[in-house]
């Protein structure tokens, strides 16, 4: 039996990151993947959906600017756009595969062996892999589980991935549907609502059991996104509960009941069920080994499972299900196994981005989370209309909002940026959060001009009382509040 220092089960973002970090330690790695190299993060997750989003945004910009350039409404060909998405996915897969092949060559001492097959954990050190050529057993000192997750399905909905889809079925579409209902108003559901409505070929419905979409976000963030969705023709079913969803005559019929007792039936061409994801841990022998898990995923202690030499990273655990988090966990697990991590794994400074219209980027706490934790804070808001770069792009919809501790140190608690290039502003603030630092350094740091991060600098200066623009003279474009004991009072704005 071939022996390895480390076996990684799953070649998605977290598993691939774990394998490559082990290469840094000069370890021999067995990397096993059941289906697609790159995992859902490449094939039908972050890369594919964000490629769709970028293409849809280009279409939206053509519509918005057609009078400026004296052009007609663009004719959008579904097959061409779909091929672009497939090209992006294949480009990434080919790069990953070429990289693995080179690492398996003698030039790199055959550090990484990649096997396409289904893994079964026989014991803490034995892994059985079934391929189309048969079954083989390997031995490894350590195992990292990184098998990811899949879309959650509801038992009463006949999901066939053709008429009623999950995100995995988007690639099965043969044209833009004339109409589509999206069940679930979280990030994935709202991103696909943005994509299809931006292309203007699909009448989009969104089912939302609450009174607004994105229930975890602050109301000022949500109001911007809802406004743009509805301007693009999206019908948001607020305060609604789905009673049933069926396939009738090759299309979708669904019935809703609203909180006021009203019931209503709707007919659309397609449906997208977006109600979360569930971890892939079945059928690998983990239950037999005694690996502790629950319905949210494998229970881990700083990436280590209840079996000391078996680790778990990415969506298979109960932690945050994001590509960047999975990669971080994969690297950290290997550092724990073969070395000493430079710092403890923390989640407070994880940057996120929601690909909506406009983009929403965040790091740390928002107002809802701070209030739920009973944290007093200071809050500054700077409208995009105060930022030269936003003005030059002729799109000033959006704002920068920063939360800091309600004391003289003003340590950063979190930030949300809504608007064009929102994600370009995150990393400096994420670094301050990880350092448990205050905001003084950021106030006088020389930012590139013109750029969106200048809005963050003005936010910081506003909190310090040294802003270039004085909020009381700007008619609501800037605000400074102190929030304590559940209430907020205006200092300015």
C-alpha positions in Angstrom: 0.0 0.0 0.0 1.3 3.5 -0.9 2.0 5.6 2.1 1.6 9.4 2.5 2.2 12.0 5.1 -1.3 13.5 4.5 -4.4 12.5 2.7 -6.9 15.3 1.7 -10.4 14.2 0.8 -11.9 16.8 -1.5 -10.2 19.0 -4.0 -12.4 22.1 -3.7 -11.0 25.4 -2.4 -10.3 24.2 1.2 -8.9 20.8 0.2 -6.7 22.2 -2.5 -5.4 24.9 -0.1 -4.6 22.2 2.5 -2.7 20.1 0.0 -0.6 23.1 -1.2 0.2 24.2 2.3 1.5 20.6 3.0 3.7 21.0 0.0 5.3 24.0 1.7 6.3 21.6 4.5 7.8 19.1 2.0 5.2 16.5 2.7 3.9 13.8 0.4 0.2 14.4 -0.2 -2.6 12.2 -1.5 -5.4 14.4 -2.9 -8.7 12.6 -3.6 -11.7 14.1 -5.5 -15.0 12.3 -6.1 -16.3 14.5 -8.9 -15.0 17.9 -10.1 -11.5 19.3 -9.5 -12.1 22.7 -7.9 -15.3 21.6 -6.2 -18.5 23.6 -6.1 -16.4 26.7 -5.6 -15.4 26.5 -9.3 -18.0 24.3 -11.1 -21.4 25.5 -9.8 -20.6 27.9 -7.0 -18.6 31.1 -6.5 -16.7 31.2 -9.8 -19.6 30.3 -12.1 -22.2 32.5 -10.4 -19.9 35.5 -10.2 -19.1 35.1 -13.9 -22.8 35.2 -14.6 -23.0 38.3 -12.4 -20.3 40.1 -14.2 -21.9 39.3 -17.6 -25.3 40.4 -16.3 -23.8 43.6 -15.0 -22.3 44.3 -18.4 -25.8 43.9 -20.0 -27.3 46.1 -17.3 -24.8 48.8 -18.1 -25.5 48.7 -21.8 -29.2 49.2 -21.0 -28.5 52.1 -18.7 -26.1 53.8 -21.0 -27.7 53.2 -24.4 -29.0 56.7 -24.8 -25.5 58.1 -24.0 -24.0 56.1 -26.9 -27.1 56.2 -29.1 -27.5 52.4 -29.2 -30.5 50.2 -29.1 -31.3 47.8 -26.3 -28.8 44.9 -26.5 -29.7 41.6 -28.0 -28.6 39.0 -25.4 -27.8 35.5 -26.6 -28.1 33.0 -23.8 -25.8 30.4 -25.4 -23.0 32.9 -25.8 -23.2 34.0 -22.2 -23.4 30.4 -21.0 -20.4 29.5 -23.0 -18.5 32.3 -21.4 -19.3 30.9 -18.0 -18.2 27.5 -19.1 -15.0 28.9 -20.5 -14.2 30.6 -17.1 -14.9 27.3 -15.2 -12.8 25.3 -17.6 -9.9 27.8 -17.5 -9.7 27.5 -13.8 -10.0 23.7 -13.8 -7.3 23.4 -16.4 -5.0 25.6 -14.4 -5.5 23.5 -11.3 -5.0 20.2 -13.1 -1.8 21.5 -14.9 -0.5 22.6 -11.5 -1.2 19.2 -9.9 0.5 17.4 -12.8 3.6 19.5 -12.5 3.7 18.9 -8.7 3.5 15.1 -9.4 6.5 15.2 -11.7 10.0 14.3 -10.6 11.0 17.9 -10.7 8.9 18.3 -7.5 9.7 14.9 -6.0 6.2 13.7 -6.8 4.9 15.6 -3.7 1.2 15.5 -4.7 -0.7 12.5 -6.0 -4.2 13.2 -7.3 -6.7 10.4 -7.5 -10.2 10.8 -9.0 -12.5 8.5 -7.1 -14.7 8.0 -4.0 -13.0 7.8 -0.7 -14.0 5.7 2.3 -12.2 6.1 5.6 -11.5 2.5 6.8 -9.5 3.6 9.9 -7.8 6.7 11.1 -4.9 5.9 8.9 -6.4 3.9 6.0 -8.3 5.3 3.1 -10.0 3.2 0.5 -10.5 4.8 -2.9 -12.9 3.4 -5.6 -12.3 4.5 -9.2 -13.5 3.2 -12.5 -10.5 0.9 -12.4 -11.3 -0.7 -9.1 -10.5 -0.2 -5.4 -7.2 0.6 -3.8 -6.2 1.3 -0.2 -3.8 4.0 0.9 -2.2 4.8 4.2 -1.7 8.3 5.6 -0.4 9.7 8.9 -3.1 12.4 8.9 -6.4 13.0 7.1 -8.0 16.3 6.2 -11.7 16.1 5.3 -12.8 18.8 2.8 -15.7 17.4 1.0 -17.8 20.6 0.9 -21.5 20.9 0.8 -24.5 20.7 -1.6 -27.7 22.7 -2.0 -30.4 21.8 0.6 -33.5 20.2 -0.9 -37.0 20.2 0.6 -38.8 16.9 0.6 -42.2 18.3 -0.6 -40.7 20.1 -3.7 -40.1 17.9 -6.8 -36.7 19.2 -7.7 -35.6 17.8 -11.1 -32.8 20.3 -11.9 -34.6 21.1 -15.2 -37.9 22.9 -14.2 -37.4 23.2 -10.5 -33.7 23.8 -9.9 -31.1 24.3 -7.2 -28.0 26.3 -7.9 -26.5 23.1 -9.3 -29.1 23.1 -12.1 -28.4 26.5 -13.5 -26.1 25.0 -16.0 -28.9 22.9 -17.3 -30.9 25.9 -18.5 -31.1 26.1 -22.3 -32.4 29.7 -22.5 -33.4 32.6 -20.2 -36.8 31.6 -18.7 -39.6 34.0 -19.3 -40.3 33.9 -15.6 -38.7 32.4 -12.5 -39.5 32.2 -8.8 -36.7 32.0 -6.3 -37.5 30.4 -3.0 -35.1 31.9 -0.4 -34.1 35.5 0.1 -30.6 34.9 1.4 -27.4 35.7 -0.4 -27.5 33.0 -3.1 -31.2 33.6 -3.9 -30.7 37.4 -4.1 -27.6 37.1 -6.2 -29.5 35.0 -8.8 -32.4 37.4 -8.6 -29.9 40.2 -9.5 -28.4 38.2 -12.3 -31.6 37.3 -14.1 -33.4 40.6 -13.6 -30.3 42.6 -14.8 -30.4 40.7 -18.1 -34.1 41.7 -18.5 -35.2 38.5 -20.1 -36.8 37.0 -17.0 -39.6 38.2 -14.8 -38.2 37.3 -11.3 -40.3 36.5 -8.2 -38.6 36.1 -4.8 -40.4 34.4 -1.9 -39.5 36.0 1.4 -41.0 34.8 4.7 -40.0 38.0 6.5 -40.8 41.7 5.7 -37.5 42.2 3.9 -34.8 40.2 2.0 -31.4 39.4 3.5 -32.8 39.1 7.0 -29.3 39.2 8.6 -28.4 42.6 7.2 -29.1 46.1 8.4 -32.2 47.9 7.0 -30.3 50.7 5.3 -28.3 48.0 3.3 -31.4 46.1 2.4 -33.4 49.1 1.3 -30.9 49.9 -1.4 -30.9 46.3 -2.8 -34.7 46.0 -2.7 -35.1 49.3 -4.4 -32.9 48.3 -7.3 -34.5 44.8 -7.5 -37.9 46.2 -7.8 -36.8 48.8 -10.4 -35.6 45.8 -12.4 -39.1 44.3 -12.2 -38.5 41.8 -9.4 -41.7 40.9 -7.5 -40.8 40.3 -3.8 -43.4 38.2 -2.0 -42.9 39.7 1.5 -44.3 38.0 4.7 -45.2 34.9 2.7 -45.1 31.2 3.4 -45.0 28.7 0.5 -47.8 26.1 0.9 -46.8 24.1 -2.2 -44.7 24.1 -5.3 -45.5 21.6 -8.1 -44.7 21.0 -11.8 -47.8 21.4 -13.8 -47.8 21.0 -17.6 -44.1 21.4 -17.7 -44.1 24.7 -15.7 -44.1 25.7 -12.1 -47.3 26.3 -10.0 -46.8 27.6 -6.5 -49.2 28.7 -3.8 -48.4 31.3 -1.0 -50.1 32.2 2.2 -49.4 35.7 3.5 -49.3 36.7 7.2 -52.7 38.4 6.8 -54.2 35.0 5.8 -54.5 35.7 2.1 -53.7 32.8 -0.2 -52.6 33.2 -3.9 -51.5 30.9 -6.7 -48.8 31.9 -9.3 -47.5 30.3 -12.5 -43.9 30.7 -13.7 -41.7 28.8 -16.2 -38.9 27.9 -13.8 -38.1 27.8 -10.0 -34.9 28.1 -8.1 -34.8 26.6 -4.6 -32.2 28.4 -2.6 -32.7 27.5 1.1 -29.1 26.9 2.2 -26.6 24.1 1.9 -25.8 20.9 3.7 -22.5 19.2 4.4 -21.3 16.2 2.4 -20.2 13.7 5.0 -22.4 10.6 4.3 -21.1 7.3 3.0 -17.4 7.9 4.0 -17.3 5.7 7.1 -17.2 8.7 9.5 -20.1 7.4 11.6 -18.5 4.0 12.0 -15.2 5.7 13.1 -17.0 7.8 15.7 -16.3 11.2 14.2 -18.7 13.6 16.1 -21.1 15.5 13.9 -24.5 17.0 13.9 -27.0 18.2 11.2 -24.8 21.3 10.6 -21.6 19.4 9.9 -18.6 17.8 11.5 -17.9 19.1 15.0 -14.3 20.3 15.2 -12.1 21.9 17.7 -9.9 24.4 15.9 -10.2 22.2 12.7 -9.4 18.9 14.6 -12.2 16.3 14.9 -12.9 13.9 17.7 -10.4 11.6 16.0 -7.0 13.2 16.8 -5.3 12.7 13.4 -8.4 13.5 11.4 -9.1 17.2 10.6 -12.1 18.8 8.9 -12.2 22.1 7.0 -14.6 24.1 4.8 -18.3 23.6 4.3 -18.2 20.1 5.9 -17.9 21.8 9.3 -20.4 24.0 11.1 -18.3 27.1 10.6 -18.9 29.9 8.0 -19.4 28.4 4.5 -17.3 30.7 2.3 -14.5 30.0 -0.1 -12.0 32.3 1.6 -12.9 30.8 5.0 -12.5 27.3 3.7 -9.1 28.1 2.3 -8.0 29.7 5.5 -9.1 26.6 7.5 -7.4 24.2 5.1 -4.1 26.1 5.4 -4.5 26.4 9.2 -5.2 22.7 9.7 -2.0 21.7 7.9 0.0 24.3 9.9 -1.4 22.6 13.1 -0.4 19.2 11.9 3.1 19.9 10.6 4.1 23.1 12.4 2.9 25.8 14.8 0.4 28.4 13.4 1.7 31.9 13.5 -1.7 33.0 14.9 -4.9 31.4 16.1 -7.7 30.9 13.6 -10.3 33.7 14.1 -13.4 34.6 12.1 -14.0 38.2 13.3 -12.1 39.8 10.5 -13.4 37.7 7.6 -14.2 39.9 4.6 -17.3 39.1 2.6 -19.0 40.4 -0.6 -22.5 39.9 -1.9 -22.8 40.2 -5.6 -26.0 42.2 -5.8 -27.0 45.5 -7.4 -25.0 47.3 -6.1 -22.3 45.2 -4.5 -22.4 44.8 -0.7 -19.0 44.2 1.1 -18.5 43.8 4.8 -16.2 42.8 7.5 -16.8 42.3 11.2 -20.1 43.2 12.9 -23.1 45.1 11.4 -25.6 47.0 13.6 -27.9 44.1 14.0 -25.1 41.8 15.3 -23.7 44.5 17.6 -27.1 45.1 19.1 -27.8 41.3 19.5 -24.5 41.0 21.4 -25.4 44.0 23.6 -22.3 46.0 22.4 -22.4 49.8 22.6 -20.8 51.5 19.6 -20.2 54.6 17.6 -21.3 54.8 14.0 -20.3 56.9 11.0 -21.9 56.9 7.6 -20.6 58.6 4.5 -22.7 58.7 1.3 -21.1 57.8 -2.0 -22.0 61.2 -3.3 -19.1 62.5 -1.1 -16.6 60.3 -2.8 -14.9 61.7 -6.0 -14.4 58.2 -7.5 -18.1 57.4 -7.3 -18.9 60.8 -8.9 -16.5 60.1 -11.7 -18.1 56.8 -12.4 -21.4 58.6 -12.6 -23.0 56.3 -10.0 -23.2 57.7 -6.5 -25.7 55.2 -5.1 -24.3 53.7 -1.9 -22.6 54.5 1.3 -19.8 53.5 3.7 -20.7 52.6 7.3 -18.2 52.0 10.1 -18.8 50.8 13.6 -16.2 51.3 16.4 -16.2 50.8 20.1 -18.0 53.5 22.2 -14.8 54.7 24.0 -11.8 56.8 23.3 -9.9 53.9 21.7 -12.5 53.5 19.0 -11.5 50.0 18.0 -13.0 48.8 14.8 -16.0 46.5 15.2 -17.1 46.3 11.6 -17.9 48.0 8.3 -20.4 47.7 5.5 -19.9 49.3 2.1 -22.7 49.4 -0.4 -21.9 50.5 -3.9 -19.6 50.2 -6.9 -16.1 48.8 -6.1 -17.3 48.1 -2.5 -14.9 45.2 -2.0 -11.9 47.4 -2.8 -12.2 48.9 0.6 -12.1 46.0 3.0 -8.6 44.8 3.7 -7.2 47.7 5.7 -10.2 47.6 8.0 -10.0 43.8 8.3 -6.4 44.2 9.3 -7.3 46.7 12.0 -9.9 44.2 13.4 -7.4 41.4 13.5 -5.0 43.6 15.3 -7.7 44.8 17.8 -6.6 48.3 16.8 -8.1 51.7 16.8 -8.7 53.9 13.8 -6.0 56.6 14.1 -3.6 55.0 11.6 -6.3 54.9 8.9 -7.2 58.5 9.3 -4.0 59.9 8.0 -2.9 57.0 5.7 -2.5 58.4 2.2 -5.1 56.8 0.0 -5.0 56.7 -3.8 -7.0 59.4 -5.4 -9.6 59.1 -6.7 -10.7 55.8 -5.1 -13.6 54.4 -3.1 -11.4 53.8 0.0 -11.2 57.5 0.4 -14.8 57.2 1.7 -13.5 55.0 4.5 -10.9 57.6 5.3 -13.6 60.3 5.6 -15.6 57.9 7.7 -12.7 57.6 10.1 -12.1 61.3 10.2 -15.8 61.9 10.9 -15.5 59.6 14.0 -12.4 61.6 15.1 -14.1 64.9 14.6 -11.7 66.0 11.8 -13.7 65.2 8.6 -13.1 67.4 5.5 -16.8 67.7 5.0 -18.8 68.9 8.0 -21.9 66.7 8.3 -24.3 69.4 9.6 -23.6 71.4 6.4 -24.2 68.5 4.0 -27.9 67.9 4.4 -27.9 64.2 5.4 -25.0 62.9 3.3 -23.0 62.1 6.4 -24.0 60.9 9.9 -22.3 60.2 13.2 -24.3 58.4 15.9 -23.6 57.0 19.4 -25.6 53.8 20.1 -25.9 52.6 23.7 -28.4 50.6 25.7 -30.3 49.8 22.5 -30.9 53.4 21.4 -29.0 55.7 19.0 -28.6 59.4 19.2 -27.3 61.7 16.5 -24.1 63.6 17.1 -24.1 64.9 13.6 -26.3 64.4 10.5 
